[in-house]
Amino acid sequence: QVQPVESGGGLVQAGGSLRLSCAASGSIFSVYGVGWYRQAPGKPRVSVATITTGGSTNYADSVKGRFTISRDNAKNTVYLQMNSLKPEDTAVYYCNALDNLYSIVGSWGQGTQVTVSS
């Protein structure tokens, strides 16, 4: 079963940047798309960005123009570059593999905490 591992979170001031990484064993990400999700305290987990095997991307309206999802198939890693961070971006960020219907195919990991101070 696909088990991605997230890393790169931390504490940053508003306006700052972070780059999250999502890694998986084998060549999983050459077969599947990948999505980044986030869950703030007391709120449901929501999609932030997705990237297909062909490189097509989609973003939530709340992060368009600030976040960029990219993939490095050679390293089997997907990144989420987050710029101009806002306190409302504070959440635990997760990644997962997606099939061609954008359905989640992996199990959820522990995520990585992103905290943006004002």
N, C-alpha and C positions, 0 to 999 in steps of 0.2 A: 504494500500500500504506500502511496505517496505521502511522505512526511517532510514537508518543508521546514526549514529552520530560519527564523528571523533574527536579525541583529542590527545594531547601529543606532538604537534609540538613545535618548539622554535628556538632559535638562538644557534648555536654550532660551535665551531672551527673545521676546517678540521682535520680529524682523530678521532673525537669524536663520540658519540653514542646517539641515541634517541630511545625511544620505543613509537610507535603510537598505539592507541586503537581504535577499531571500535565496537560500541555497537548498539544493536537494541532491541526493545521491544519483549516480548513473546519468543517463541522458534524458531524464524525465521531461525537462523543459524544452527539449527539441521536439517532443511529441505533443505536449499540452500548452495551452495558453496559461497565463498567470494573472491572478488578481491580488491587489492589495486592499485590505479592509481595515476598518478601525472601529473600536468600541470605547466610547466614553463612559464614565461611571453613571449607572442608572439608565443607560440608553442601549438600544439594540446595536448589533454589529452592522455596519453599512459598507457598501463598496466605495472605494476611493478612486481606484484606477485599474484598468485591465490592459493586457497586451496579448495579442494572438501570436501563434507560431510564425505568422507572416509579418509581424511587426506592427499591425494596426493597433491603435491605442484609443482608449476612451477614458474620460475623467468625470468625476462628480462635479457639478457646477461650482461647488464650494471651494474646489482646489484648482480649477482651470486657470492656467496662466502662472501658477505658482509651483505646482508639482509636475514632475516628469518621470514617467516609467520607462525603463529601458531593459534590455536583456543582453547578456553576454553568453551565447551558447557554448563557447569554448570553455567557459568557467562554470557552466550550468548554474548561473546566478542571474537573478532579476533584481534591479535596483529601483528605489523610489527616491529621487532627488526632491527634497522639499525646501523651497525658498520662501522668503517673506512670511515666515511662520507667525501664526496668530495664537493667542491663548485658547481659542476655540478648536485648535488643532490638537489639543491635549487629549490623548487617548492611548490605548494599547493597540498597536498596529500588528496585523496578521497578514500572511500571504497564503495562497493556496493555488493548486493547479486547477485548470478549467478545461472542460471538453469543448468541442466546437459549438455547443449550444450554451456555453457560458455556465454550465452546471459544475459545481465543485466536485472534484474527484478524489481529493486527498483528505487526510485527517487534520484537525486544527492543532497547531503547535502552541507554545506558551506565549508567543507574541513578543513584541519589544515595546517598552514604555517610552512614549514621547511626552515630555512635559514642557510647555511653553509658558514662561513667566511674563507678566505684563510690566 
